[in-house]
Amino acid sequence: EVQDLLEQEGIPAYVAVAAGHGFSPKKICIDQCESPTLYVLEPDSSVPAIFFGMQGFNLSDLQRIVVGMPTHPGAKPLLSLEFEQGFLPVRLGDAMVLRGLVGVFCNGRSDVQILQ
């Protein structure tokens, strides 16, 4: 399951670098709290048991997910995760986790817009 993967190992992804310099390989993960937070780690990092002092994106602040579907075979899907305080562009390393990832990020909330 995608949620277990996010909590225990993280999922490889490419996260946009500031000032429009493309995407950098990272690992995304969430904590196991009642109100989960999304964290961006270095690709070779292990997922910590406690995220004390780390900056993250509280998923309860997620307002919209914009999904850019790949236009050709082998292209990686692009997500724009839009929060109250900004957005996080993420290019997934594996298209197979897209649906599960969106489900985990929405966490049963009907107020999160999903646009394709």
DRENDO-1510 file (C-alpha; in Angstrom, 1 decimal, always signed):
<recs>
REC; n; res; u; v; w
REC; 1; GLU; +0.0; +0.0; +0.0 .
REC; 2; VAL; +1.2; +3.5; -0.9 .
REC; 3; GLN; +0.6; +4.9; +2.6 .
REC; 4; ASP; +2.8; +2.2; +4.2 .
REC; 5; LEU; +5.5; +2.9; +1.7 .
REC; 6; LEU; +5.3; +6.7; +2.4 .
REC; 7; GLU; +5.5; +6.1; +6.2 .
REC; 8; GLN; +8.2; +3.5; +6.2 .
REC; 9; GLU; +10.5; +3.8; +3.2 .
REC; 10; GLY; +9.5; +7.0; +1.3 .
REC; 11; ILE; +8.8; +7.2; -2.4 .
REC; 12; PRO; +11.4; +8.4; -4.9 .
REC; 13; ALA; +10.4; +11.6; -6.7 .
REC; 14; TYR; +11.8; +14.6; -8.4 .
REC; 15; VAL; +11.0; +17.9; -6.7 .
REC; 16; ALA; +11.2; +21.3; -8.3 .
REC; 17; VAL; +14.3; +23.3; -7.5 .
REC; 18; ALA; +13.9; +27.0; -6.7 .
REC; 19; ALA; +14.2; +29.6; -9.5 .
REC; 20; GLY; +13.0; +27.3; -12.2 .
REC; 21; HIS; +16.2; +25.2; -12.4 .
REC; 22; GLY; +14.4; +21.9; -13.1 .
REC; 23; PHE; +13.8; +19.0; -10.8 .
REC; 24; SER; +16.1; +17.4; -8.3 .
REC; 25; PRO; +15.9; +13.7; -7.1 .
REC; 26; LYS; +14.4; +13.4; -3.6 .
REC; 27; LYS; +12.4; +11.1; -1.5 .
REC; 28; ILE; +8.9; +12.0; -0.2 .
REC; 29; CYS; +7.4; +10.6; +2.9 .
REC; 30; ILE; +4.8; +11.3; +5.5 .
REC; 31; ASP; +4.7; +10.9; +9.3 .
REC; 32; GLN; +2.3; +8.6; +11.1 .
REC; 33; CYS; +0.4; +11.4; +12.9 .
REC; 34; GLU; -3.4; +11.9; +13.0 .
REC; 35; SER; -2.9; +14.9; +10.8 .
REC; 36; PRO; +0.0; +13.7; +8.5 .
REC; 37; THR; +2.7; +16.0; +7.2 .
REC; 38; LEU; +4.6; +15.5; +3.9 .
REC; 39; TYR; +8.4; +15.7; +4.1 .
REC; 40; VAL; +11.0; +15.9; +1.3 .
REC; 41; LEU; +14.2; +14.1; +2.1 .
REC; 42; GLU; +17.4; +13.5; +0.2 .
REC; 43; PRO; +17.2; +10.4; -2.0 .
REC; 44; ASP; +19.6; +8.3; +0.1 .
REC; 45; SER; +18.1; +9.3; +3.4 .
REC; 46; SER; +16.2; +6.8; +5.6 .
REC; 47; VAL; +12.7; +7.8; +6.9 .
REC; 48; PRO; +13.2; +8.9; +10.5 .
REC; 49; ALA; +11.0; +7.6; +13.3 .
REC; 50; ILE; +10.5; +11.1; +14.6 .
REC; 51; PHE; +10.5; +14.3; +12.4 .
REC; 52; PHE; +11.4; +16.6; +15.2 .
REC; 53; GLY; +12.5; +20.0; +13.9 .
REC; 54; MET; +12.0; +19.2; +10.2 .
REC; 55; GLN; +10.0; +21.4; +7.9 .
REC; 56; GLY; +7.2; +19.8; +6.1 .
REC; 57; PHE; +3.8; +20.4; +4.4 .
REC; 58; ASN; +0.8; +19.7; +6.6 .
REC; 59; LEU; -1.6; +17.7; +4.4 .
REC; 60; SER; -4.6; +19.3; +6.2 .
REC; 61; ASP; -3.5; +22.5; +4.5 .
REC; 62; LEU; -3.6; +20.8; +1.0 .
REC; 63; GLN; -6.2; +22.6; -1.2 .
REC; 64; ARG; -5.6; +21.3; -4.7 .
REC; 65; ILE; -3.8; +18.7; -6.6 .
REC; 66; VAL; -3.1; +19.3; -10.3 .
REC; 67; VAL; -2.1; +16.2; -12.2 .
REC; 68; GLY; -0.2; +16.6; -15.4 .
REC; 69; MET; -0.6; +13.3; -17.2 .
REC; 70; PRO; +2.4; +12.1; -19.3 .
REC; 71; THR; +2.1; +12.9; -23.0 .
REC; 72; HIS; +4.3; +10.1; -24.2 .
REC; 73; PRO; +5.2; +6.6; -23.0 .
REC; 74; GLY; +8.0; +6.6; -20.4 .
REC; 75; ALA; +7.2; +10.2; -19.2 .
REC; 76; LYS; +6.9; +10.7; -15.5 .
REC; 77; PRO; +3.6; +12.2; -14.2 .
REC; 78; LEU; +3.8; +15.7; -12.7 .
REC; 79; LEU; +1.8; +16.8; -9.6 .
REC; 80; SER; +1.4; +20.3; -8.3 .
REC; 81; LEU; +0.5; +20.0; -4.6 .
REC; 82; GLU; -1.1; +23.3; -3.7 .
REC; 83; PHE; -1.2; +24.3; +0.0 .
REC; 84; GLU; -2.4; +27.4; +1.8 .
REC; 85; GLN; +1.1; +28.8; +1.9 .
REC; 86; GLY; +2.4; +27.8; -1.5 .
REC; 87; PHE; +2.8; +24.8; -3.8 .
REC; 88; LEU; +5.2; +21.9; -4.4 .
REC; 89; PRO; +5.8; +20.6; -7.9 .
REC; 90; VAL; +6.6; +16.9; -7.9 .
REC; 91; ARG; +7.5; +14.6; -10.8 .
REC; 92; LEU; +7.0; +11.0; -9.8 .
REC; 93; GLY; +9.6; +8.3; -10.5 .
REC; 94; ASP; +6.9; +5.7; -11.0 .
REC; 95; ALA; +3.5; +6.3; -12.5 .
REC; 96; MET; +2.1; +3.2; -10.8 .
REC; 97; VAL; +1.8; +5.0; -7.5 .
REC; 98; LEU; +0.0; +8.1; -8.8 .
REC; 99; ARG; -3.6; +7.0; -7.8 .
REC; 100; GLY; -2.6; +5.7; -4.4 .
REC; 101; LEU; -0.5; +8.8; -3.7 .
REC; 102; VAL; -3.4; +11.2; -4.5 .
REC; 103; GLY; -5.6; +9.1; -2.3 .
REC; 104; VAL; -3.2; +9.3; +0.7 .
REC; 105; PHE; -2.7; +13.0; +0.2 .
REC; 106; CYS; -6.5; +13.7; +0.2 .
REC; 107; ASN; -7.0; +11.3; +3.1 .
REC; 108; GLY; -10.8; +11.0; +2.5 .
REC; 109; ARG; -11.3; +14.8; +2.4 .
REC; 110; SER; -13.8; +16.0; -0.2 .
REC; 111; ASP; -12.6; +19.6; -0.1 .
REC; 112; VAL; -9.3; +18.9; -1.9 .
REC; 113; GLN; -9.7; +19.8; -5.6 .
REC; 114; ILE; -8.2; +17.3; -8.1 .
REC; 115; LEU; -7.6; +18.7; -11.5 .
REC; 116; GLN; -6.2; +16.9; -14.6 .
</recs>
